[in-house]
C-alpha cells in the first residue's frame, strides 16, 4: 500500500451498483452522474475532499495498469447506455409530436 498521494492506485472492484474501484488510500473511483435529471456522467474520486470530475484519461492513470481496462470498459458501457436512452427519448418525442399532428378523434373537437 502506498502512502504517497502520487502512488494511489486501484486495488479491487467493489461497492454499490455500478461498481466502484477501491483505491489504495481508501477512496473510490466511480462513474457517476451529477444527480440532476439527465445529469452528465463523469469519473469521480469518491471520498476525496473536492470530488471533482476526472477525465477518462485521468481516471485510467489513477486506476493504474491493472485496472485501466476496467475504466475503459465501464466508460464504454456508460456511453452505450446513454446512446440507448437517447434513442428511446427520441422515439418518445416523435410519438408525442405525432399525437399532436394527428389527435385522437375523441379529443379533436375539444382542442379548439
N, CA, C and O atoms as a Tinker XYZ file with bonds, in Angstrom:
   448  protein
     1  N      0.834000   -1.181000    0.000000    73     2
     2  CA     0.000000    0.000000    0.000000    64     1     3
     3  C      0.879000    1.245000    0.000000    63     2     4     5
     4  O      1.842000    1.342000    0.760000    81     3
     5  N      0.537000    2.175000   -0.846000    73     3     6
     6  CA     1.344000    3.382000   -0.981000    64     5     7
     7  C      0.842000    4.467000   -0.054000    63     6     8     9
     8  O     -0.362000    4.682000    0.081000    81     7
     9  N      1.772000    5.143000    0.577000    73     7    10
    10  CA     1.412000    6.274000    1.426000    64     9    11
    11  C      1.412000    7.568000    0.629000    63    10    12    13
    12  O      0.675000    8.493000    0.969000    81    11
    13  N      2.200000    7.656000   -0.398000    73    11    14
    14  CA     2.334000    8.851000   -1.207000    64    13    15
    15  C      1.099000    9.035000   -2.083000    63    14    16    17
    16  O      0.651000    8.096000   -2.740000    81    15
    17  N      0.543000   10.269000   -2.089000    73    15    18
    18  CA    -0.651000   10.584000   -2.886000    64    17    19
    19  C     -0.435000   10.249000   -4.360000    63    18    20    21
    20  O     -1.369000    9.822000   -5.039000    81    19
    21  N      0.787000   10.439000   -4.861000    73    19    22
    22  CA     1.081000   10.168000   -6.267000    64    21    23
    23  C      1.091000    8.678000   -6.578000    63    22    24    25
    24  O      1.040000    8.292000   -7.746000    81    23
    25  N      1.155000    7.840000   -5.557000    73    23    26
    26  CA     1.226000    6.401000   -5.758000    64    25    27
    27  C     -0.122000    5.704000   -5.569000    63    26    28    29
    28  O     -0.179000    4.474000   -5.545000    81    27
    29  N     -1.200000    6.470000   -5.437000    73    27    30
    30  CA    -2.531000    5.881000   -5.254000    64    29    31
    31  C     -2.895000    5.116000   -6.516000    63    30    32    33
    32  O     -2.741000    5.626000   -7.626000    81    31
    33  N     -3.378000    3.890000   -6.343000    73    31    34
    34  CA    -3.749000    3.026000   -7.456000    64    33    35
    35  C     -4.934000    2.162000   -7.054000    63    34    36    37
    36  O     -5.251000    2.024000   -5.872000    81    35
    37  N     -5.585000    1.581000   -8.064000    73    35    38
    38  CA    -6.697000    0.685000   -7.826000    64    37    39
    39  C     -6.255000   -0.602000   -7.165000    63    38    40    41
    40  O     -5.175000   -1.124000   -7.442000    81    39
    41  N     -7.126000   -1.117000   -6.265000    73    39    42
    42  CA    -6.811000   -2.389000   -5.603000    64    41    43
    43  C     -7.878000   -3.450000   -5.812000    63    42    44    45
    44  O     -7.557000   -4.637000   -5.871000    81    43
    45  N     -9.160000   -3.045000   -5.927000    73    43    46
    46  CA   -10.197000   -4.030000   -6.211000    64    45    47
    47  C    -11.495000   -3.322000   -6.595000    63    46    48    49
    48  O    -11.742000   -2.178000   -6.214000    81    47
    49  N    -12.308000   -4.036000   -7.354000    73    47    50
    50  CA   -13.619000   -3.520000   -7.759000    64    49    51
    51  C    -14.627000   -3.986000   -6.723000    63    50    52    53
    52  O    -14.637000   -5.156000   -6.341000    81    51
    53  N    -15.463000   -3.085000   -6.275000    73    51    54
    54  CA   -16.478000   -3.432000   -5.289000    64    53    55
    55  C    -17.384000   -2.250000   -5.048000    63    54    56    57
    56  O    -17.273000   -1.227000   -5.723000    81    55
    57  N    -18.268000   -2.381000   -4.103000    73    55    58
    58  CA   -19.135000   -1.267000   -3.748000    64    57    59
    59  C    -20.506000   -1.377000   -4.354000    63    58    60    61
    60  O    -20.973000   -2.457000   -4.714000    81    59
    61  N    -21.131000   -0.242000   -4.456000    73    59    62
    62  CA   -22.512000   -0.184000   -4.924000    64    61    63
    63  C    -22.597000   -0.386000   -6.430000    63    62    64    65
    64  O    -21.576000   -0.495000   -7.109000    81    63
    65  N    -23.813000   -0.437000   -6.944000    73    63    66
    66  CA   -24.022000   -0.575000   -8.391000    64    65    67
    67  C    -24.112000    0.797000   -9.011000    63    66    68    69
    68  O    -24.782000    1.644000   -8.421000    81    67
    69  N    -23.517000    1.098000  -10.122000    73    67    70
    70  CA   -22.475000    0.277000  -10.732000    64    69    71
    71  C    -21.232000    0.261000   -9.847000    63    70    72    73
    72  O    -21.023000    1.155000   -9.027000    81    71
    73  N    -20.449000   -0.729000  -10.022000    73    71    74
    74  CA   -19.310000   -0.963000   -9.143000    64    73    75
    75  C    -18.331000    0.199000   -9.153000    63    74    76    77
    76  O    -18.166000    0.891000  -10.158000    81    75
    77  N    -17.690000    0.393000   -8.020000    73    75    78
    78  CA   -16.652000    1.407000   -7.878000    64    77    79
    79  C    -15.318000    0.708000   -7.675000    63    78    80    81
    80  O    -15.273000   -0.422000   -7.190000    81    79
    81  N    -14.244000    1.368000   -8.041000    73    79    82
    82  CA   -12.900000    0.835000   -7.891000    64    81    83
    83  C    -12.303000    1.380000   -6.597000    63    82    84    85
    84  O    -12.113000    2.589000   -6.460000    81    83
    85  N    -12.009000    0.500000   -5.659000    73    83    86
    86  CA   -11.385000    0.898000   -4.409000    64    85    87
    87  C     -9.927000    1.243000   -4.686000    63    86    88    89
    88  O     -9.222000    0.497000   -5.367000    81    87
    89  N     -9.476000    2.387000   -4.149000    73    87    90
    90  CA    -8.095000    2.827000   -4.336000    64    89    91
    91  C     -7.298000    2.575000   -3.063000    63    90    92    93
    92  O     -7.868000    2.384000   -1.989000    81    91
    93  N     -5.992000    2.575000   -3.192000    73    91    94
    94  CA    -5.114000    2.238000   -2.066000    64    93    95
    95  C     -5.249000    3.185000   -0.881000    63    94    96    97
    96  O     -4.913000    2.811000    0.242000    81    95
    97  N     -5.736000    4.412000   -1.107000    73    95    98
    98  CA    -5.867000    5.359000    0.004000    64    97    99
    99  C     -7.246000    5.319000    0.654000    63    98   100   101
   100  O     -7.549000    6.148000    1.512000    81    99
   101  N     -8.095000    4.350000    0.248000    73    99   102
   102  CA    -9.426000    4.210000    0.832000    64   101   103
   103  C    -10.519000    4.956000    0.089000    63   102   104   105
   104  O    -11.698000    4.750000    0.376000    81   103
   105  N    -10.164000    5.819000   -0.860000    73   103   106
   106  CA   -11.178000    6.476000   -1.675000    64   105   107
   107  C    -11.615000    5.506000   -2.769000    63   106   108   109
   108  O    -11.022000    4.440000   -2.933000    81   107
   109  N    -12.657000    5.883000   -3.517000    73   107   110
   110  CA   -13.152000    5.045000   -4.599000    64   109   111
   111  C    -13.214000    5.863000   -5.883000    63   110   112   113
   112  O    -13.472000    7.066000   -5.859000    81   111
   113  N    -12.979000    5.202000   -6.980000    73   111   114
   114  CA   -13.106000    5.794000   -8.297000    64   113   115
   115  C    -14.410000    5.282000   -8.873000    63   114   116   117
   116  O    -14.571000    4.078000   -9.074000    81   115
   117  N    -15.353000    6.193000   -9.145000    73   115   118
   118  CA   -16.678000    5.778000   -9.603000    64   117   119
   119  C    -17.124000    6.627000  -10.778000    63   118   120   121
   120  O    -16.780000    7.805000  -10.878000    81   119
   121  N    -17.889000    6.020000  -11.658000    73   119   122
   122  CA   -18.508000    6.718000  -12.776000    64   121   123
   123  C    -19.911000    7.082000  -12.321000    63   122   124   125
   124  O    -20.773000    6.212000  -12.200000    81   123
   125  N    -20.142000    8.361000  -12.069000    73   123   126
   126  CA   -21.404000    8.814000  -11.501000    64   125   127
   127  C    -21.943000   10.000000  -12.276000    63   126   128   129
   128  O    -21.198000   10.727000  -12.934000    81   127
   129  N    -23.264000   10.183000  -12.186000    73   127   130
   130  CA   -23.858000   11.376000  -12.771000    64   129   131
   131  C    -23.896000   12.463000  -11.711000    63   130   132   133
   132  O    -23.710000   12.192000  -10.524000    81   131
   133  N    -24.137000   13.691000  -12.143000    73   131   134
   134  CA   -24.147000   14.797000  -11.190000    64   133   135
   135  C    -25.431000   14.864000  -10.373000    63   134   136   137
   136  O    -25.602000   15.785000   -9.575000    81   135
   137  N    -26.335000   13.904000  -10.557000    73   135   138
   138  CA   -27.547000   13.826000   -9.749000    64   137   139
   139  C    -28.744000   14.535000  -10.339000    63   138   140   141
   140  O    -29.875000   14.267000   -9.933000    81   139
   141  N    -28.533000   15.422000  -11.273000    73   139   142
   142  CA   -29.646000   16.125000  -11.908000    64   141   143
   143  C    -30.288000   15.215000  -12.953000    63   142   144   145
   144  O    -29.609000   14.367000  -13.532000    81   143
   145  N    -31.597000   15.382000  -13.204000    73   143   146
   146  CA   -32.213000   14.587000  -14.268000    64   145   147
   147  C    -31.460000   14.817000  -15.580000    63   146   148   149
   148  O    -31.232000   15.955000  -15.990000    81   147
   149  N    -31.085000   13.731000  -16.218000    73   147   150
   150  CA   -30.296000   13.843000  -17.441000    64   149   151
   151  C    -28.882000   14.293000  -17.163000    63   150   152   153
   152  O    -28.197000   14.799000  -18.052000    81   151
   153  N    -28.435000   14.108000  -15.911000    73   151   154
   154  CA   -27.123000   14.585000  -15.495000    64   153   155
   155  C    -25.991000   13.951000  -16.276000    63   154   156   157
   156  O    -26.116000   12.846000  -16.804000    81   155
   157  N    -24.898000   14.664000  -16.337000    73   155   158
   158  CA   -23.734000   14.228000  -17.080000    64   157   159
   159  C    -22.918000   13.267000  -16.218000    63   158   160   161
   160  O    -22.596000   13.576000  -15.071000    81   159
   161  N    -22.590000   12.118000  -16.767000    73   159   162
   162  CA   -21.777000   11.137000  -16.052000    64   161   163
   163  C    -20.306000   11.489000  -16.210000    63   162   164   165
   164  O    -19.866000   11.899000  -17.284000    81   163
   165  N    -19.563000   11.328000  -15.145000    73   163   166
   166  CA   -18.121000   11.534000  -15.204000    64   165   167
   167  C    -17.468000   10.698000  -14.104000    63   166   168   169
   168  O    -18.109000   10.308000  -13.128000    81   167
   169  N    -16.193000   10.440000  -14.289000    73   167   170
   170  CA   -15.435000    9.730000  -13.276000    64   169   171
   171  C    -15.176000   10.686000  -12.121000    63   170   172   173
   172  O    -14.824000   11.847000  -12.328000    81   171
   173  N    -15.353000   10.190000  -10.919000    73   171   174
   174  CA   -15.164000   10.992000   -9.711000    64   173   175
   175  C    -14.433000   10.155000   -8.676000    63   174   176   177
   176  O    -14.640000    8.946000   -8.567000    81   175
   177  N    -13.596000   10.809000   -7.938000    73   175   178
   178  CA   -12.922000   10.146000   -6.827000    64   177   179
   179  C    -13.772000   10.388000   -5.590000    63   178   180   181
   180  O    -13.728000   11.468000   -5.001000    81   179
   181  N    -14.543000    9.384000   -5.199000    73   179   182
   182  CA   -15.475000    9.477000   -4.077000    64   181   183
   183  C    -14.695000    9.317000   -2.779000    63   182   184   185
   184  O    -13.897000    8.393000   -2.625000    81   183
   185  N    -14.940000   10.229000   -1.859000    73   183   186
   186  CA   -14.198000   10.216000   -0.618000    64   185   187
   187  C    -13.088000   11.244000   -0.645000    63   186   188   189
   188  O    -12.522000   11.579000    0.396000    81   187
   189  N    -12.775000   11.743000   -1.815000    73   187   190
   190  CA   -11.818000   12.827000   -1.972000    64   189   191
   191  C    -12.527000   14.106000   -1.553000    63   190   192   193
   192  O    -13.705000   14.278000   -1.866000    81   191
   193  N    -11.856000   14.991000   -0.866000    73   191   194
   194  CA   -12.489000   16.202000   -0.355000    64   193   195
   195  C    -13.150000   17.029000   -1.449000    63   194   196   197
   196  O    -14.263000   17.522000   -1.262000    81   195
   197  N    -12.487000   17.187000   -2.578000    73   195   198
   198  CA   -13.024000   18.036000   -3.628000    64   197   199
   199  C    -14.061000   17.324000   -4.478000    63   198   200   201
   200  O    -15.042000   17.943000   -4.890000    81   199
   201  N    -13.873000   16.055000   -4.748000    73   199   202
   202  CA   -14.828000   15.298000   -5.533000    64   201   203
   203  C    -15.034000   15.836000   -6.934000    63   202   204   205
   204  O    -16.134000   15.739000   -7.478000    81   203
   205  N    -14.003000   16.397000   -7.521000    73   203   206
   206  CA   -14.111000   16.981000   -8.855000    64   205   207
   207  C    -14.138000   15.892000   -9.931000    63   206   208   209
   208  O    -13.515000   14.841000   -9.777000    81   207
   209  N    -14.862000   16.152000  -11.017000    73   207   210
   210  CA   -14.885000   15.192000  -12.127000    64   209   211
   211  C    -13.482000   14.984000  -12.702000    63   210   212   213
   212  O    -12.665000   15.904000  -12.742000    81   211
   213  N    -13.228000   13.763000  -13.142000    73   211   214
   214  CA   -11.959000   13.409000  -13.765000    64   213   215
   215  C    -12.196000   13.036000  -15.216000    63   214   216   217
   216  O    -13.256000   12.506000  -15.551000    81   215
   217  N    -11.239000   13.302000  -16.076000    73   215   218
   218  CA   -11.316000   12.825000  -17.452000    64   217   219
   219  C    -11.115000   11.312000  -17.448000    63   218   220   221
   220  O    -10.636000   10.751000  -16.462000    81   219
   221  N    -11.473000   10.664000  -18.529000    73   219   222
   222  CA   -11.264000    9.221000  -18.631000    64   221   223
   223  C     -9.766000    8.918000  -18.540000    63   222   224   225
   224  O     -9.364000    7.954000  -17.888000    81   223
   225  N     -8.955000    9.730000  -19.186000    73   223   226
   226  CA    -7.506000    9.530000  -19.150000    64   225   227
   227  C     -6.979000    9.633000  -17.720000    63   226   228   229
   228  O     -6.164000    8.811000  -17.301000    81   227
   229  N     -7.439000   10.637000  -16.970000    73   227   230
   230  CA    -7.011000   10.781000  -15.570000    64   229   231
   231  C     -7.506000    9.610000  -14.721000    63   230   232   233
   232  O     -6.781000    9.121000  -13.855000    81   231
   233  N     -8.733000    9.163000  -14.966000    73   231   234
   234  CA    -9.272000    8.025000  -14.215000    64   233   235
   235  C     -8.460000    6.764000  -14.499000    63   234   236   237
   236  O     -8.190000    5.980000  -13.589000    81   235
   237  N     -8.067000    6.567000  -15.763000    73   235   238
   238  CA    -7.246000    5.403000  -16.112000    64   237   239
   239  C     -5.885000    5.470000  -15.429000    63   238   240   241
   240  O     -5.384000    4.457000  -14.940000    81   239
   241  N     -5.293000    6.646000  -15.395000    73   239   242
   242  CA    -3.989000    6.800000  -14.739000    64   241   243
   243  C     -4.111000    6.527000  -13.246000    63   242   244   245
   244  O     -3.255000    5.862000  -12.663000    81   243
   245  N     -5.166000    7.035000  -12.625000    73   243   246
   246  CA    -5.384000    6.822000  -11.196000    64   245   247
   247  C     -5.659000    5.350000  -10.903000    63   246   248   249
   248  O     -5.238000    4.839000   -9.866000    81   247
   249  N     -6.352000    4.670000  -11.794000    73   247   250
   250  CA    -6.668000    3.254000  -11.604000    64   249   251
   251  C     -5.410000    2.387000  -11.664000    63   250   252   253
   252  O     -5.348000    1.335000  -11.028000    81   251
   253  N     -4.424000    2.824000  -12.418000    73   251   254
   254  CA    -3.196000    2.053000  -12.563000    64   253   255
   255  C     -3.316000    1.025000  -13.674000    63   254   256   257
   256  O     -4.404000    0.780000  -14.196000    81   255
   257  N     -2.207000    0.437000  -14.022000    73   255   258
   258  CA    -2.156000   -0.512000  -15.133000    64   257   259
   259  C     -3.126000   -1.679000  -14.966000    63   258   260   261
   260  O     -3.758000   -2.106000  -15.932000    81   259
   261  N     -3.245000   -2.188000  -13.755000    73   259   262
   262  CA    -4.079000   -3.365000  -13.519000    64   261   263
   263  C     -5.565000   -3.086000  -13.751000    63   262   264   265
   264  O     -6.297000   -3.987000  -14.159000    81   263
   265  N     -6.023000   -1.858000  -13.499000    73   263   266
   266  CA    -7.450000   -1.539000  -13.588000    64   265   267
   267  C     -7.801000   -0.497000  -14.646000    63   266   268   269
   268  O     -8.952000   -0.068000  -14.721000    81   267
   269  N     -6.844000   -0.085000  -15.457000    73   267   270
   270  CA    -7.127000    0.886000  -16.521000    64   269   271
   271  C     -8.172000    0.348000  -17.499000    63   270   272   273
   272  O     -9.025000    1.096000  -17.975000    81   271
   273  N     -8.103000   -0.938000  -17.793000    73   271   274
   274  CA    -9.080000   -1.547000  -18.701000    64   273   275
   275  C    -10.484000   -1.519000  -18.092000    63   274   276   277
   276  O    -11.470000   -1.364000  -18.813000    81   275
   277  N    -10.577000   -1.667000  -16.783000    73   275   278
   278  CA   -11.869000   -1.552000  -16.096000    64   277   279
   279  C    -12.488000   -0.183000  -16.369000    63   278   280   281
   280  O    -13.680000   -0.088000  -16.665000    81   279
   281  N    -11.696000    0.861000  -16.272000    73   279   282
   282  CA   -12.185000    2.218000  -16.531000    64   281   283
   283  C    -12.662000    2.324000  -17.977000    63   282   284   285
   284  O    -13.711000    2.914000  -18.238000    81   283
   285  N    -11.910000    1.763000  -18.913000    73   283   286
   286  CA   -12.311000    1.792000  -20.323000    64   285   287
   287  C    -13.644000    1.072000  -20.537000    63   286   288   289
   288  O    -14.543000    1.603000  -21.189000    81   287
   289  N    -13.765000   -0.121000  -19.993000    73   287   290
   290  CA   -14.981000   -0.921000  -20.179000    64   289   291
   291  C    -16.194000   -0.229000  -19.562000    63   290   292   293
   292  O    -17.251000   -0.153000  -20.188000    81   291
   293  N    -16.045000    0.277000  -18.332000    73   291   294
   294  CA   -17.162000    0.984000  -17.672000    64   293   295
   295  C    -17.548000    2.240000  -18.445000    63   294   296   297
   296  O    -18.730000    2.572000  -18.541000    81   295
   297  N    -16.553000    2.940000  -18.997000    73   295   298
   298  CA   -16.837000    4.145000  -19.771000    64   297   299
   299  C    -17.589000    3.791000  -21.046000    63   298   300   301
   300  O    -18.562000    4.458000  -21.400000    81   299
   301  N    -17.144000    2.749000  -21.737000    73   299   302
   302  CA   -17.846000    2.313000  -22.962000    64   301   303
   303  C    -19.274000    1.870000  -22.645000    63   302   304   305
   304  O    -20.199000    2.177000  -23.396000    81   303
   305  N    -19.455000    1.153000  -21.545000    73   303   306
   306  CA   -20.788000    0.695000  -21.158000    64   305   307
   307  C    -21.698000    1.884000  -20.855000    63   306   308   309
   308  O    -22.864000    1.884000  -21.247000    81   307
   309  N    -21.183000    2.884000  -20.169000    73   307   310
   310  CA   -21.974000    4.083000  -19.860000    64   309   311
   311  C    -22.353000    4.825000  -21.134000    63   310   312   313
   312  O    -23.486000    5.286000  -21.275000    81   311
   313  N    -21.407000    4.940000  -22.057000    73   311   314
   314  CA   -21.685000    5.610000  -23.331000    64   313   315
   315  C    -22.767000    4.857000  -24.103000    63   314   316   317
   316  O    -23.672000    5.475000  -24.664000    81   315
   317  N    -22.678000    3.529000  -24.134000    73   315   318
   318  CA   -23.692000    2.728000  -24.829000    64   317   319
   319  C    -25.060000    2.902000  -24.177000    63   318   320   321
   320  O    -26.069000    3.012000  -24.874000    81   319
   321  N    -25.102000    2.928000  -22.850000    73   319   322
   322  CA   -26.352000    3.122000  -22.123000    64   321   323
   323  C    -26.951000    4.483000  -22.457000    63   322   324   325
   324  O    -28.152000    4.587000  -22.706000    81   323
   325  N    -26.132000    5.517000  -22.465000    73   323   326
   326  CA   -26.617000    6.862000  -22.790000    64   325   327
   327  C    -27.150000    6.928000  -24.224000    63   326   328   329
   328  O    -28.158000    7.585000  -24.484000    81   327
   329  N    -26.472000    6.248000  -25.151000    73   327   330
   330  CA   -26.964000    6.206000  -26.532000    64   329   331
   331  C    -28.311000    5.511000  -26.610000    63   330   332   333
   332  O    -29.207000    5.968000  -27.320000    81   331
   333  N    -28.462000    4.414000  -25.888000    73   331   334
   334  CA   -29.723000    3.681000  -25.877000    64   333   335
   335  C    -30.849000    4.544000  -25.308000    63   334   336   337
   336  O    -31.941000    4.604000  -25.872000    81   335
   337  N    -30.577000    5.196000  -24.210000    73   335   338
   338  CA   -31.574000    6.062000  -23.591000    64   337   339
   339  C    -31.938000    7.215000  -24.514000    63   338   340   341
   340  O    -33.108000    7.584000  -24.612000    81   339
   341  N    -30.951000    7.784000  -25.191000    73   339   342
   342  CA   -31.244000    8.905000  -26.091000    64   341   343
   343  C    -32.121000    8.452000  -27.246000    63   342   344   345
   344  O    -32.991000    9.202000  -27.688000    81   343
   345  N    -31.909000    7.239000  -27.743000    73   343   346
   346  CA   -32.771000    6.707000  -28.802000    64   345   347
   347  C    -34.198000    6.544000  -28.294000    63   346   348   349
   348  O    -35.150000    6.863000  -29.006000    81   347
   349  N    -34.351000    6.053000  -27.076000    73   347   350
   350  CA   -35.684000    5.868000  -26.505000    64   349   351
   351  C    -36.383000    7.215000  -26.371000    63   350   352   353
   352  O    -37.555000    7.344000  -26.723000    81   351
   353  N    -35.665000    8.227000  -25.859000    73   351   354
   354  CA   -36.260000    9.557000  -25.716000    64   353   355
   355  C    -36.631000   10.142000  -27.082000    63   354   356   357
   356  O    -37.663000   10.799000  -27.212000    81   355
   357  N    -35.809000    9.911000  -28.084000    73   355   358
   358  CA   -36.104000   10.396000  -29.433000    64   357   359
   359  C    -37.392000    9.765000  -29.956000    63   358   360   361
   360  O    -38.233000   10.460000  -30.525000    81   359
   361  N    -37.552000    8.465000  -29.768000    73   359   362
   362  CA   -38.776000    7.784000  -30.213000    64   361   363
   363  C    -40.000000    8.291000  -29.446000    63   362   364   365
   364  O    -41.068000    8.480000  -30.028000    81   363
   365  N    -39.841000    8.506000  -28.153000    73   363   366
   366  CA   -40.952000    9.021000  -27.350000    64   365   367
   367  C    -41.343000   10.426000  -27.801000    63   366   368   369
   368  O    -42.529000   10.751000  -27.864000    81   367
   369  N    -40.358000   11.253000  -28.111000    73   367   370
   370  CA   -40.637000   12.608000  -28.587000    64   369   371
   371  C    -41.349000   12.574000  -29.933000    63   370   372   373
   372  O    -42.290000   13.336000  -30.154000    81   371
   373  N    -40.912000   11.704000  -30.829000    73   371   374
   374  CA   -41.563000   11.575000  -32.137000    64   373   375
   375  C    -43.011000   11.110000  -31.981000    63   374   376   377
   376  O    -43.896000   11.590000  -32.689000    81   375
   377  N    -43.254000   10.184000  -31.064000    73   375   378
   378  CA   -44.618000    9.716000  -30.816000    64   377   379
   379  C    -45.493000   10.858000  -30.311000    63   378   380   381
   380  O    -46.628000   11.018000  -30.759000    81   379
   381  N    -44.975000   11.639000  -29.393000    73   379   382
   382  CA   -45.744000   12.766000  -28.872000    64   381   383
   383  C    -46.037000   13.801000  -29.954000    63   382   384   385
   384  O    -47.147000   14.329000  -30.030000    81   383
   385  N    -45.051000   14.088000  -30.780000    73   383   386
   386  CA   -45.291000   15.023000  -31.884000    64   385   387
   387  C    -46.338000   14.470000  -32.834000    63   386   388   389
   388  O    -47.178000   15.213000  -33.343000    81   387
   389  N    -46.288000   13.165000  -33.073000    73   387   390
   390  CA   -47.287000   12.529000  -33.928000    64   389   391
   391  C    -48.679000   12.636000  -33.335000    63   390   392   393
   392  O    -49.649000   12.848000  -34.063000    81   391
   393  N    -48.789000   12.490000  -32.012000    73   391   394
   394  CA   -50.076000   12.644000  -31.343000    64   393   395
   395  C    -50.609000   14.063000  -31.510000    63   394   396   397
   396  O    -51.817000   14.258000  -31.644000    81   395
   397  N    -49.724000   15.049000  -31.503000    73   395   398
   398  CA   -50.158000   16.438000  -31.703000    64   397   399
   399  C    -50.611000   16.677000  -33.145000    63   398   400   401
   400  O    -51.596000   17.376000  -33.386000    81   399
   401  N    -49.891000   16.097000  -34.089000    73   399   402
   402  CA   -50.215000   16.278000  -35.504000    64   401   403
   403  C    -51.482000   15.534000  -35.903000    63   402   404   405
   404  O    -52.185000   15.959000  -36.820000    81   403
   405  N    -51.777000   14.438000  -35.232000    73   403   406
   406  CA   -52.941000   13.600000  -35.550000    64   405   407
   407  C    -53.665000   13.256000  -34.255000    63   406   408   409
   408  O    -53.574000   12.122000  -33.785000    81   407
   409  N    -54.397000   14.232000  -33.657000    73   407   410
   410  CA   -55.054000   13.979000  -32.372000    64   409   411
   411  C    -56.131000   12.909000  -32.476000    63   410   412   413
   412  O    -56.726000   12.696000  -33.533000    81   411
   413  N    -56.359000   12.250000  -31.365000    73   411   414
   414  CA   -57.401000   11.247000  -31.275000    64   413   415
   415  C    -58.753000   11.908000  -31.557000    63   414   416   417
   416  O    -58.975000   13.036000  -31.119000    81   415
   417  N    -59.671000   11.234000  -32.282000    73   415   418
   418  CA   -60.979000   11.827000  -32.591000    64   417   419
   419  C    -61.779000   12.206000  -31.345000    63   418   420   421
   420  O    -62.599000   13.123000  -31.402000    81   419
   421  N    -61.562000   11.533000  -30.244000    73   419   422
   422  CA   -62.297000   11.829000  -29.005000    64   421   423
   423  C    -61.994000   13.243000  -28.526000    63   422   424   425
   424  O    -62.884000   13.938000  -28.035000    81   423
   425  N    -60.741000   13.671000  -28.668000    73   423   426
   426  CA   -60.317000   14.974000  -28.157000    64   425   427
   427  C    -60.134000   16.030000  -29.248000    63   426   428   429
   428  O    -59.871000   17.192000  -28.940000    81   427
   429  N    -60.269000   15.647000  -30.499000    73   427   430
   430  CA   -60.002000   16.586000  -31.597000    64   429   431
   431  C    -60.861000   17.834000  -31.513000    63   430   432   433
   432  O    -60.357000   18.934000  -31.742000    81   431
   433  N    -62.136000   17.700000  -31.192000    73   431   434
   434  CA   -63.011000   18.865000  -31.120000    64   433   435
   435  C    -62.794000   19.717000  -29.902000    63   434   436   437
   436  O    -63.123000   20.903000  -29.921000    81   435
   437  N    -62.254000   19.161000  -28.847000    73   435   438
   438  CA   -62.092000   19.912000  -27.594000    64   437   439
   439  C    -60.791000   20.707000  -27.550000    63   438   440   441
   440  O    -60.542000   21.413000  -26.573000    81   439
   441  N    -59.955000   20.611000  -28.588000    73   439   442
   442  CA   -58.686000   21.323000  -28.592000    64   441   443
   443  C    -58.805000   22.737000  -29.135000    63   442   444   445
   444  O    -57.850000   23.509000  -29.054000    81   443
   445  N    -59.945000   23.085000  -29.678000    73   443   446
   446  CA   -60.101000   24.433000  -30.265000    64   445   447
   447  C    -60.371000   25.484000  -29.248000    63   446   448
   448  O    -60.523000   26.655000  -29.597000    81   447
